[in-house]
Amino acid sequence: MLMNHSNAIGLAKMSCSLCHGIGVRVIRTDTEVPCNCIFRAIFRACLNRFRQCTVSAEHIGSVSLEFCRGSEGRRVYSRKQQEYAADFCLVSRRTLDEVEHTVFKYHFLLGADWSLCCRQLKLDRGSFFHMVYRIEQKLGRIFCELKPYALYPLNEYFGGLIRRKPASIFRRPVSTSFIPPMAA
């Protein structure tokens, strides 16, 4: 996903104390970086879609026909919901260390509340919530920067967006010169 100011503002949390709802932080007086609240929002959007995919049991066997990228124009049958759920879990397992993955599994996948997680993992409340925020930031960044097929934006993952050439948000300046009309 191409991170720009319009994407950052759309995802930023208005009550964020670091970016104040802009979504971009300035570090070292000249470098702009995305705020962590954006990555937490990306993670939460991906988690909500994961939960939708696992709950929808009536469409569990639905297969969709998709066009592949490339010059041959082949078509492939796929099960997008199962593929997304598997990608979500596998990317999370590969990214997180053992303790973080245990918290991720208990809290996000199995739905245990903080008190049960703290009791089972022998953590205090502050350490648990710091770890939860760190997991959300880490996975949110990975989900949007994953190559070649990112999990976020969700419409590109599920919509089967076909791009022949890489799209750019900036247009190249046209090299033709403007010639004003001459007076008669």
Secondary structure as UniProt FT lines:
FT   HELIX           5..11
FT   TURN            14..15
FT   TURN            17..21
FT   STRAND          24..27
FT   TURN            28..30
FT   STRAND          31..34
FT   HELIX           36..55
FT   HELIX           57..59
FT   TURN            60..61
FT   STRAND          64..67
FT   STRAND          75..78
FT   HELIX           80..95
FT   HELIX           98..103
FT   HELIX           104..109
FT   HELIX           114..121
FT   HELIX           125..145
FT   HELIX           154..159
//
